[in-house]
Amino acid sequence: MKKENFKHFYEIETRWYDEDMLGHINHGTAVTYFEDARVRHASEIGLKPYDIDQFPFIVASMSFEFIKQIKHPKKMTIGLSVSRVGGKSFDYEYGLFVENEDECSLSCKMTMVCFDFINQKSVEVFKEIKNDFLGENK
């Protein structure tokens, strides 16, 4: 995947403790990078990521494609796009790009379900996500 496949971009740097014993960024750490981008994106489009009534998503599925190893220290950019919107779920696609590279080192797709934790049921996808998908957010 290339940067042109994404709508939003978020800068991030590796941290010393992100490496595993093999000397590359651990797969579990990659999840936290994408979660950070998801929270930043939600805030950017008008959701309130620290308010459970404004940001109740559940990760329904997640898949990764590890393309290149990433070693610390690196400056990186995470590309993010809402790639599909259904009635109660939507997909995020991510690409992790090392500084000055146009091909991603790691890609990820997450299917998110919008959820009402009080009533314990799925709910319609938030208008902010729909608007972002349709290109209607500022």
N, C-alpha and C positions, 0 to 999 in steps of 0.2 A: 504494500500500500504506500501511496505517496501522500504528501501533505495536501495536495489539491483535493483529496477525498474527504477532507474534514472542514467543518464550519467554524469551530472554536479551538483556541490554542491556549495552553497553560504551561508556564515555565516551571521547571522543577530541577533540583540538583540531587545527585546521589548523596547518600550519607555513609560515613565510614562503616557503620554497622549494617548496611544493606547487603553486603556481600555474604555469600555462604563460604563453606570451607574449600570450595573449588575455585574461589576467587572471582566469581561473577555474581551479578545481582540475583538474589534469591527469588524464586517464583512467587513466594508468599509476599515479598516486598512489592512486587509488581502490582498485586491486588491493591495495596494501600495507595500506590501512585494513582491508580484509576479511581479509587474512592475519593481521593483528594480532588481530582478533576471534576468528579460528579458533584461534589458539594459546591465547588467554585462555580460550576455551570448553573446549578440550581439558583444560587444567589444572584448570578448575572441576569437570569431571565425573570427574576421577580418572585421566586419561591423563597421560603425561609427555612434553610436547612437545619436549623436548630430548634424548630417548632414542629413537634410531632404531627400537628394538624395540617401543616403546610408542606411536609416533605416525607410522607409515609410511603416509602417504597420498600419492596421486598425483592431481593435478587432471586429470580426463579431459575435462571441458568446462566452459566458463564463458560466461555471457551477461550483458550489462548492459542496463539501460534507464535512460538519462539523462533525467530528468524536469524538473529545474530546475538552473540553474547555481549553483555554490557558490563564493563569493569569500572570500578570506582577509581578516581573521581571523574564524573561527567556532568555536564550541563545538558539538560534534555528539554524537549517540548512534547507535551501530550496533545494530540489532536483528538477531538471529540465531535461526534455528530449523532443526532437522533436519526436513526435510519429507518425506523418503522414505528407506526402508531396504530394500535388496535383499539378495541373498546375499553379494556381494563389493563392492558399491558403495552409496553413499548420497548424498543431496542436501542441501546447505546452501542456505538462502535467507537473504538479507541485505537490510536496508533501512537507508539512511543518512539520518538525520534531523538537520536543523539545529535548534539549541536553540529550544525553545518552539514547535516545529511538529509537528503530528501526521501530516502527509502526508510521505512520504519524497521526497527529492530525487534519489535514485539507488537502484535495486534491482539485485540480482545473484542469480544462481542458479549454483551450482557442483556438478558431479557429481564425487565423490571415489571413488577406488578404493583399497581397503586392499591393501597390497603388502608382500611379504617380499623385501627387497632382497638378502638373502644367497642365497636360492634362485631369485630372479628370477621370482616368480609372484604372482598375486593370491591373497588370503586372505579368509576370512570377515570380515564387518564385526565390529568389536570390540563386546563386550558393553556397554561404557560408552556407545557411540553408540546401540545398540539400546535401552538403558534410558532414555536421554534422549528418544528418539523416543516411547517408550511412557509417558513421564512418571514413570519409576521412580527417577530420580536425586534425591538430596537437593537 
